[in-house]
Every structure is written in C-alpha cells, then in structure tokens.
C-alpha cells in the first residue's frame, strides 16, 4: 500500500488490517468454544451452524480473511466518486505534489497546481 500512501499511514493501515484479522480469529475461536460446550461430541453440523450464526450476527464470514489494502483503497475511491471530477483531480494533484518526490511531468502551458485549483474553485 505504500505506493498509494506515505510510509506512516501505510504502516498504520497494515497494522489495522492485521489487527482486524486477529480480532476475527478471536471471535471465531470464541464461537467455536461456545459451540463445543453447547453441542459436545459429534454434533458437527450444529456446531458449525452455531458458529456461522454467531459470526453472521456480526456480519463476518466463518473463514478469516485478511482484508487486502486494495479493498480499503477501493472504499476510499467509492467515497470520492460522489464528488465533482474537478474536485477529485484537484485533490489528487495537491496530494501528489505534497507526497511525491519526483515532480510529475507536464506541459509548461498547463500552469501550476495552485493555478489549477484556483480555476476549479472559481467554477
């Protein structure tokens, strides 16, 4: 995810996603332990249904997945799609200018970021 994010937020994202997977594992383990107490022995179907039901109550699948960083990126993109295209482009240009070491190549007649943002703001 560091391609999209500066190093510190990328590390925070990775930490949060790993923690989310750990919490999901803990919830699965708790549900399995409860299922074994409630349905001892060879009642595998009842045990599974109990576990699946407890996790479904939390909108979680039975299998633990680590959410890919791309999913988080897609969620962010989906939030931005509600905005005007010019606003999104202006924000992307400002972000790139702030966080990228190499200036983006552009034609000289395109103006500066500040000029472009001012032009968008005046629309």
Secondary structure, DSSP 8 states (H G I E B T S, - for coil): -TTTS-HHHHHHHHHHHHHHHHHHHHHHHHHHHHHHHHS-SS-HHHHHHHHHHHHHHTT--SS-----HHHHHHHHHHHHTTS-HHHHHHHHHHHHHHH-SS-----GGG--HHHHHHHHHT-
